[in-house]
Amino acid sequence: MKQDLFSKTQNRLTFRYSALLMIFLLLFVFIVYSLVYVVISSNQQQSLNMLLKQETKFVKSLLVEQNDQVEDEYQDIVVAREDAFFYYVVSPEGQLLMGSEASEGLRPKLLNLINGWIPIENEVRKERIETIHPNVEKFERNGHAEDEFKVSIDLLMTGQPIFYKGEFLGMLYIGKNVSFLYQLLKWLLVIMLSLTVLFVGVAIYMSRLMSKRAMIPIENAFLKQKEFVADASHELRTPLSVMLSSINALEMQDEVNEDPFSKKLVGNMKAEVKRMTKLVSDLLTLARSDASKNQQAFNKFDIKKMVEKVMQSVEPLAHSKNISLHLEAPDQIELSGDEEKLTQLMYILLDNGIKYTTPQGHVKVLIKQRPNAVEIRVADTGVGIHKDEQKRIFDRFYRADKSRSRQMGGHGLGLAIAKWIVDMHKGTIKVESEPEKGTTFRISLPQ
């Protein structure tokens, strides 16, 4: 179902409001999460560096006391505090002098991580190792596989060389388990994204309400305008009909026919009344289309015969400008639609073609059968339409050449009515034109 102008406008407003709120929410989540991540990471790095400095002093004094020779009983001395996951002291030759880790069996993996690494000042490295859950034997007895109990450990590591009187004694490496903090950050991100998804729904709902409220005064003003146009158009038809009848009666008077000035004056009045009558009729048609009060009387008919009748009606106008009319169509082609409205459509397009075609030109109508559709082309050799103006020619009261349109009696409603008729039949209408080379209207109507 095709949405009207207000529905489309409201949907666009809803989209824009929702987009702004979602951008704000995502930006808020990004900033908050980034701040939390930076603060926690910075805090952990500072804590690790402070721990490194404290342990460096202790290890340095121990190495000096042992005169650089650490006996076997010192290799397993735990000098690091409880919040350190491991510490290792490596000699200049790469030999492990002393060290300890929180979990037995991880020493090969941990030594592999620090192998060949010479940290610069305050350098902190983040690494991850995999190990087996401490209670894996208990779970294996219950029939579970070992792979099901592998756990990952996130580590922050740093190191510092130890010097004594300018002599390099070795490297101290220390690591801290931050798995819990990083897991906490992951859960924080998941929670914030989940809340964001929830608030997106709230944002869309709020945006819908805001756009609906914003459309209320506009819609009320438009409804009043439609009612005014419809009422005014309807009320003007009667006095215009009376004026036209009176002018026709004046034309029959001998006094008017004998006086050239009076005859010319009455003729001008009659032309203006006819022009006003057509304008009022077009306004009333558009007002009814806005109010959706048109009853669709769809039935099958031969579109070729209908076009032939319209061309016969406009032939005197074309002949007066020395413009030739041509029709190319199959012998019989049926279409299901509102014959009266489609007749009005052809009148509009042919009238436009004749008006804007120079003398000695021609207007051609081509009807073709397409799969499940009928294509109608109305081509002329007229003045054409500039490319920048082609998008607006179906707007109400828009005229590409205003001065020429006034001279020819145009008021910019014909193509708007044509577009409405095509839309009513769920078809399409397109224009192809080049200045001074002519214009072609392509209409596709489903059968």
Stockholm file with secondary structure:
# STOCKHOLM 1.0

chainA/1-447         MKQDLFSKTQNRLTFRYSALLMIFLLLFVFIVYSLVYVVISSNQQQSLNMLLKQETKFVKSLLVEQNDQVEDEYQDIVVAREDAFFYYVVSPEGQLLMGSEASEGLRPKLLNLINGWIPIENEVRKERIETIHPNVEKFERNGHAEDEFKVSIDLLMTGQPIFYKGEFLGMLYIGKNVSFLYQLLKWLLVIMLSLTVLFVGVAIYMSRLMSKRAMIPIENAFLKQKEFVADASHELRTPLSVMLSSINALEMQDEVNEDPFSKKLVGNMKAEVKRMTKLVSDLLTLARSDASKNQQAFNKFDIKKMVEKVMQSVEPLAHSKNISLHLEAPDQIELSGDEEKLTQLMYILLDNGIKYTTPQGHVKVLIKQRPNAVEIRVADTGVGIHKDEQKRIFDRFYRADKSRSRQMGGHGLGLAIAKWIVDMHKGTIKVESEPEKGTTFRISLPQ
#=GR chainA/1-447 SS CCCCHHHHHHHHHHHHHHHHHHHHHHHHHHHHHHHHHHHHHHHHHHHHHHHHHHHHHHHHHHHHHTTTCCCGGGTTCCCSCTTCSEEEEECTTSCEEEEEESSTTCHHHHHHHHTTCCCCTTCCEEEEEEEECTTHHHHHHTTCCGGGGEEEEEEEEEEEEEEETTEEEEEEEEEEECHHHHHHHHHHHHHHHHHHHHHHHHHHHHHHHHHHHHHHHHHHHHHHHHHHHHHHHHHHHHHHHHHHHHHHHHHTCHHHHHCHHHHHHHHHHHHHHHHHHHHHHHHHHHHHHHHTCCCCCCEEEEHHHHHHHHHHHHHHHHHHTTCEEEEECCSCCEEEECHHHHHHHHHHHHHHHHHTSCTTCEEEEEEEEETTEEEEEEEECSSCCCGGGTTTTTSTTCCSSHHHHHHTTCCSCHHHHHHHHHHHTTCEEEEEEETTTEEEEEEEEEC
#=GC SS_cons         CCCCHHHHHHHHHHHHHHHHHHHHHHHHHHHHHHHHHHHHHHHHHHHHHHHHHHHHHHHHHHHHHTTTCCCGGGTTCCCSCTTCSEEEEECTTSCEEEEEESSTTCHHHHHHHHTTCCCCTTCCEEEEEEEECTTHHHHHHTTCCGGGGEEEEEEEEEEEEEEETTEEEEEEEEEEECHHHHHHHHHHHHHHHHHHHHHHHHHHHHHHHHHHHHHHHHHHHHHHHHHHHHHHHHHHHHHHHHHHHHHHHHHTCHHHHHCHHHHHHHHHHHHHHHHHHHHHHHHHHHHHHHHTCCCCCCEEEEHHHHHHHHHHHHHHHHHHTTCEEEEECCSCCEEEECHHHHHHHHHHHHHHHHHTSCTTCEEEEEEEEETTEEEEEEEECSSCCCGGGTTTTTSTTCCSSHHHHHHTTCCSCHHHHHHHHHHHTTCEEEEEEETTTEEEEEEEEEC
//
